[in-house]
Amino acid sequence: METNTEYRPTKVVVDLNAIRENVKNLKDYLPRDTAVIAVVKADGYGHGEVETARAAFQVGASMVSVATPDEALRLREGGITGDILVMGPSPAAFARIASKLGIHVTATGAEWLRQATLVVDETGQSLKVHVKIDTGMGRIGVRSAEAIREIVEVFNTTDVIELIGAFTHFACADEDDPITTKRQFDTFTKLVESFPVRPSIVHAANSAATFLYPDYALDAVRFGISLYGIAPSAHVESRLPFKLHRALRLETEIAYVKHLEKGNKISYGGTYETAEDEWIGTLPIGYADGLKRGLRGQEVLIAGERMPIVGTICMDQCMVKLPRPMTVGEKVIVLGRQGDEEVTMEEWADRIGTIPYEIAVTLSKRVPRVYENTNG
């Protein structure tokens, strides 16, 4: 049976031109010899991994990165032929398919490399490797010159693994704390010197460090949250070297309108009661779509005006208080701009005590992604 996603008005609309503009502006800002690694993990931070990767490559990104092997495989299956780096830990068994598909992987230590080498030996193709160095994040990676020497010994015993890069990750780059970031950078620089031959791609800067610490750009920067037009933090946003273009809006339509007299209760638990005669609109979007229950009271945009969500947000629907009777089918912007008003992920994040990253990546797969400006 043919599937048609056009019947549901709730959708995420992604402007690929915004992503391209962010990459182009970054390339203009960076030193000429610093490459851009576009981070498209978590389904492109909810924007769509394949489409985002394609847009980034169209305007000069040298590589894309993901967090898991499955994400890398989906990119290849989606037709992405450029370089892909899996930044997170992979089972050694993944080395076989990674070598066949030209996917770069992260080495977390000498023992992992030895296991991966045994797997790759069977394919006859080399495995491209970036060594992760832990300078203070405390997740994965080697922490000493001795550990790097052990890794180098493994590289020296075989020609089926190829040292491409070395990288680290800053823990506090988006905060007003340059001391911690400088300490990590100095540690990283010193440990990279432990390699007898410097890897060709040494990278440390995430979006925040790219903007705040241009001296840390090195051979490449990893452009993550800001690829999508979102500043890593308010601190970074106040110091952006160029304008970011937001790529995503979440929209729906009014599905039902009713007039209620004073004293009527709305939704589960009767948590909202009309204080006077009110017009109430029902929207076909709920917490199963990523509109979290904690966002009760959050405003949406209809006809360029802010209108509050009232009552408990349901799994599939929510209600808003309308200032006047409105028409079924009227467009509603849940995230994004309409007229002079804008509802941002930062606004949601502040309301429920989280960060915009979490808002972006938890917009449900149930919500169709629609792409604008698909031709680069």
C-alpha positions in Angstrom: 0.0 0.0 0.0 1.3 3.4 -0.9 2.4 5.6 2.1 1.6 9.3 2.0 3.0 11.5 4.8 1.3 14.6 3.5 -1.9 14.0 5.6 -0.2 15.0 8.9 0.3 18.7 9.2 2.9 18.3 12.0 6.3 18.3 10.5 9.9 19.5 10.8 11.0 21.7 8.0 14.8 22.0 7.4 16.3 24.7 5.3 19.4 23.2 3.8 20.5 26.6 2.6 20.9 27.7 6.2 23.3 24.7 6.8 25.3 25.6 3.7 25.5 29.3 4.8 26.8 28.3 8.2 29.5 26.1 6.7 30.5 28.8 4.1 30.7 31.5 6.8 32.8 29.2 9.0 35.2 28.5 6.1 35.6 32.3 5.5 36.3 32.8 9.2 38.9 29.9 9.6 42.5 30.0 8.5 42.7 28.8 4.8 44.4 25.5 5.8 41.9 24.5 8.5 39.3 21.9 7.4 35.7 21.6 8.5 34.4 18.4 9.9 30.6 18.6 10.0 29.1 16.7 12.9 26.0 14.9 11.8 25.6 12.4 14.7 22.1 11.8 16.3 20.5 12.0 12.9 22.1 15.4 12.2 21.0 16.7 15.6 17.5 15.8 14.6 17.8 17.6 11.2 18.5 14.5 9.1 21.9 12.9 8.9 22.1 12.2 5.1 20.7 15.5 4.0 22.8 17.5 6.4 26.0 15.6 5.4 25.2 16.2 1.7 24.6 19.9 2.2 27.9 20.3 4.2 30.0 18.5 1.6 28.4 20.6 -1.2 30.0 23.8 0.3 33.4 22.4 1.3 33.3 20.3 4.4 36.2 17.9 4.2 34.7 15.2 6.4 31.6 14.4 8.5 31.6 12.8 11.9 29.1 10.6 13.8 29.1 8.9 17.1 28.3 5.3 16.3 29.1 2.7 13.6 25.4 2.4 12.7 25.3 6.1 11.9 28.2 5.8 9.6 26.7 2.9 7.8 23.4 4.8 7.3 25.4 7.6 5.6 27.0 5.2 3.2 23.7 3.6 2.5 22.2 7.0 1.9 24.8 7.7 -0.8 27.4 9.7 1.2 30.7 8.9 -0.4 32.9 11.5 1.4 35.1 10.8 4.5 33.2 9.8 7.6 34.7 9.6 11.1 33.1 7.5 13.9 34.1 9.5 17.0 32.7 7.2 19.6 33.9 3.7 20.6 33.4 0.9 18.1 33.6 -2.8 18.6 36.8 -4.2 17.0 34.6 -6.3 14.7 33.4 -3.1 13.0 36.9 -2.6 11.6 36.2 -5.2 8.9 33.3 -3.3 7.3 34.9 0.1 8.1 38.0 -0.7 6.1 35.9 -1.9 3.2 33.8 1.2 3.2 36.6 3.7 3.9 35.1 4.8 7.2 37.5 6.3 9.7 37.4 4.9 13.2 38.5 6.0 16.6 41.2 4.0 18.5 40.9 4.2 22.3 44.0 2.3 23.1 46.6 -0.2 22.0 44.6 -3.3 22.8 41.6 -2.2 20.7 44.0 -1.5 17.8 45.5 -5.0 18.1 42.1 -6.6 18.0 41.1 -4.4 15.1 44.2 -5.3 13.2 43.4 -9.0 13.4 40.0 -8.3 11.9 41.3 -6.0 9.1 44.0 -8.6 8.2 41.3 -10.7 6.7 40.1 -8.0 4.3 43.3 -6.9 2.7 42.3 -3.3 3.0 43.7 -0.7 5.4 41.8 0.8 8.2 41.9 4.6 8.7 42.4 5.5 12.4 42.1 8.6 14.6 43.6 8.2 18.1 41.4 9.7 20.8 43.3 11.5 23.6 41.5 12.2 26.8 42.7 15.6 28.2 40.0 16.1 30.8 36.6 15.1 29.4 36.9 11.7 31.1 35.0 9.6 28.6 37.3 7.7 26.3 40.9 7.9 25.1 44.5 7.6 26.1 45.9 9.8 28.8 49.7 9.5 28.6 52.7 9.5 26.4 53.3 5.9 27.3 49.9 4.9 26.0 50.6 6.7 22.8 53.9 4.9 22.4 52.1 1.6 22.8 49.7 2.6 20.1 52.5 3.6 17.8 54.1 0.1 18.3 51.0 -1.5 17.0 51.0 0.7 13.9 54.7 -0.2 13.4 53.9 -3.9 13.3 51.4 -3.9 10.4 50.5 -2.0 7.3 46.8 -2.7 7.5 46.0 0.2 9.8 46.8 3.8 8.9 47.2 6.6 11.4 45.2 9.5 10.0 44.4 11.7 13.0 44.5 12.5 16.7 41.9 14.4 18.6 40.5 15.5 21.9 37.3 17.1 23.2 37.0 20.2 25.4 34.8 19.9 28.4 34.2 23.6 29.2 34.7 25.5 26.0 31.2 26.9 26.0 31.7 28.4 29.5 33.4 31.5 30.7 36.4 29.4 31.7 39.4 29.8 29.4 41.7 28.3 32.0 40.3 24.8 31.8 40.2 24.8 28.0 43.8 26.1 27.8 44.9 23.4 30.2 43.3 20.8 28.0 44.8 22.3 24.8 48.3 22.4 26.3 48.0 18.8 27.5 46.8 17.7 24.0 49.6 19.6 22.2 52.2 17.9 24.4 50.7 14.4 24.0 50.5 14.8 20.2 54.3 15.5 20.3 54.6 11.9 21.5 53.9 10.6 18.0 57.1 10.1 16.1 55.3 11.4 13.0 52.6 13.9 13.6 49.2 12.7 12.3 47.9 14.5 9.3 44.6 15.6 10.9 45.0 16.9 14.4 41.7 18.3 15.7 40.4 19.6 19.0 37.9 22.5 18.6 34.2 21.9 18.8 31.7 24.7 17.8 32.3 26.7 21.0 36.1 26.5 20.9 36.0 27.3 17.2 34.3 30.6 18.0 36.1 31.6 21.2 39.6 30.2 20.7 40.6 30.5 17.1 44.2 29.7 17.9 43.0 26.2 18.7 41.7 25.5 15.2 44.7 23.2 14.2 44.2 21.1 11.1 40.4 20.8 11.4 37.5 21.9 13.6 34.4 19.9 14.4 31.3 21.9 13.6 28.4 20.4 15.6 25.5 22.3 17.1 26.3 25.5 15.2 26.2 23.7 11.9 22.4 23.9 12.5 22.4 27.6 13.5 22.3 27.1 17.2 24.9 28.7 19.6 26.5 26.2 22.1 25.6 28.5 25.0 24.5 32.0 25.8 28.1 32.9 26.6 29.2 31.8 23.2 26.2 33.5 21.5 27.2 36.8 22.8 30.6 36.4 21.2 29.8 34.9 17.8 32.2 36.1 15.0 29.4 35.8 12.4 25.6 35.3 12.2 24.3 31.7 12.5 21.3 30.7 10.4 18.8 28.5 12.1 17.9 25.5 9.9 14.8 24.0 11.6 11.3 24.9 12.3 8.6 22.7 13.8 5.1 23.5 12.5 1.6 22.1 12.6 -2.0 23.4 12.1 -5.0 24.1 14.2 -7.1 20.9 14.1 -10.1 21.9 16.1 -11.6 25.0 17.7 -14.2 25.3 20.4 -15.7 28.1 22.6 -15.8 27.3 26.3 -17.6 29.1 29.1 -15.9 30.0 32.3 -15.1 27.1 34.6 -14.4 24.4 32.0 -11.3 22.2 32.6 -8.9 21.2 29.9 -6.9 17.9 29.4 -5.6 15.2 31.8 -6.0 16.1 35.5 -8.1 19.2 34.8 -4.9 21.3 35.3 -6.3 24.2 33.4 -9.6 25.9 34.0 -11.0 28.6 31.9 -11.2 31.9 33.8 -13.7 33.4 31.5 -15.3 32.5 28.2 -12.4 31.3 26.1 -11.6 30.0 22.6 -9.5 26.9 22.7 -7.6 25.4 19.8 -6.4 21.8 19.6 -3.1 21.0 17.8 -2.1 17.6 16.5 1.2 17.5 18.3 2.2 16.0 21.7 5.0 14.6 23.8 5.4 11.6 21.5 6.5 14.1 18.9 9.0 15.8 21.2 6.7 18.5 22.7 7.6 17.5 26.3 5.0 17.6 29.0 7.1 20.1 30.9 6.4 22.7 28.2 2.9 23.4 29.4 2.5 27.2 29.3 5.0 27.5 26.5 3.8 29.7 23.7 3.4 28.9 20.0 3.0 31.3 17.1 -0.3 31.7 15.2 -0.8 34.6 12.8 2.5 36.0 14.1 1.2 36.1 17.7 2.2 34.2 20.8 -0.4 31.9 22.3 0.0 29.7 25.3 -0.3 25.9 25.6 -2.9 25.3 28.3 -3.5 22.1 30.3 -1.5 18.9 30.3 0.3 18.1 27.0 -1.0 14.8 25.7 0.9 12.1 23.8 -0.5 13.2 20.5 -2.3 16.5 21.0 -2.2 19.7 23.0 -4.5 22.7 23.5 -3.8 26.4 23.2 -5.7 29.4 24.3 -6.7 31.5 21.3 -7.4 35.3 21.6 -10.4 35.0 19.2 -12.1 32.4 17.0 -9.6 31.0 14.5 -9.9 28.7 11.5 -9.1 25.0 11.4 -6.1 24.6 9.2 -4.4 27.8 10.4 -0.6 27.3 10.4 1.1 27.1 13.8 4.8 27.5 14.4 5.9 25.5 17.4 9.6 26.2 16.9 10.8 28.8 14.6 9.9 32.3 13.3 6.6 33.7 12.1 6.4 37.4 11.4 8.4 39.3 13.9 8.2 36.6 16.6 10.4 33.6 17.1 10.2 30.6 19.4 13.6 29.1 19.9 15.0 25.8 21.2 16.8 27.9 23.9 13.4 29.1 25.1 12.2 25.5 25.5 15.4 24.5 27.1 15.2 27.3 29.7 11.6 26.3 30.5 12.4 22.7 31.3 15.9 23.0 32.6 18.0 21.5 29.8 20.1 22.6 26.8 19.0 23.2 23.2 21.0 20.2 22.0 18.6 17.9 23.9 15.6 19.6 22.4 16.9 19.1 18.8 17.8 15.5 19.2 14.6 14.4 20.9 12.2 15.7 18.2 10.5 12.4 17.4 11.2 10.4 14.2 7.4 10.2 14.0 7.4 13.8 12.8 8.2 13.8 9.1 11.3 15.8 7.9 10.7 18.1 4.9 13.6 19.7 3.2 13.7 23.1 1.6 16.4 24.3 -0.9 17.6 20.8 -1.6 19.7 21.8 -4.6 23.0 23.2 -3.5 
